[in-house]
Amino acid sequence: MRIALSQLTTGPDPARNLGLVREQTRLAADAGARLVAFPEATMACFGTRLAPVAEPLDGPWATEIRQLAKETGLVVVAGMFTPAADGRVTNTLLATGPGVEAAYDKIHLYDAFGFTESATVAPGSQIVTFDLEGIRIGLATCYDVRFPELFRAHADAGAVLSLLPASWGAGEGKREQWELLVRARALDATLWVAAVDQADPAATGAPAAPGAPTGIGHSAIIGPDGTVRERLPAAPGLLIADIDPDEVAAVRRAVPVLANRRLG
């Protein structure tokens, strides 16, 4: 199955960001992809007041994404914000397209490196997977990558691919951590990992909110053996890759770490 990862820099205006999504989705369709994944916070970048832009899953922004998916025949995965019952928002991945309708609320919130996501975002609690052309796909978001149990849960649910949209916080050593963690999660669960980050705003001269996680780029496709198959630099780009589910079965036969578990 061919997929596309759209590494872009979003701003505070959901309408403008939707225009970027339209453009990139059509490019992905032209490249023969069946799925296109966008970063966390595609709807509006971090550093924006999230409550005023949050919309329900049947609101105008998500409806436009569904219409785009219908027009292009692709499954579109994009990060948005939905209202939470306690006045905060949820950090939601919408996955929508022919035969697919799923939403994942980020479980592990980024209360680290001086940022407190939980001040404005309520955590999710449900592991979410969906099926596309006989391939089961798990959903995770950014800071989730530091928690291997979520990716093993995807594998236990039958997933052979985990999608990881992110808006990774910059800082000393953070690129190295990102690259290490996405490879480690593929090895932990012996599945493909498709990690799509916001592009580094500095690469395009776009303004970035001080202290907010606005992305560093370096989106990547990781094979179930932990090898990097495709990678982007810091600047915006569209990564196209073919995912072979048979590789997962082969790696799990050779290195049956899931079957050999003794705890949990």
Secondary structure as UniProt FT lines:
FT   STRAND          2..7
FT   HELIX           14..30
FT   TURN            31..32
FT   STRAND          35..37
FT   TURN            40..41
FT   TURN            46..47
FT   HELIX           50..53
FT   TURN            57..58
FT   HELIX           60..72
FT   STRAND          75..83
FT   TURN            85..86
FT   STRAND          89..97
FT   TURN            98..99
FT   STRAND          100..105
FT   STRAND          111..112
FT   TURN            113..114
FT   STRAND          115..116
FT   HELIX           117..119
FT   STRAND          121..122
FT   STRAND          129..132
FT   TURN            133..134
FT   STRAND          135..139
FT   HELIX           142..146
FT   HELIX           148..156
FT   TURN            157..158
FT   STRAND          161..166
FT   TURN            172..173
FT   HELIX           174..189
FT   STRAND          192..197
FT   HELIX           201..203
FT   TURN            204..205
FT   TURN            210..211
FT   STRAND          220..222
FT   TURN            224..225
FT   STRAND          228..231
FT   STRAND          237..242
FT   HELIX           245..254
FT   TURN            257..260
//
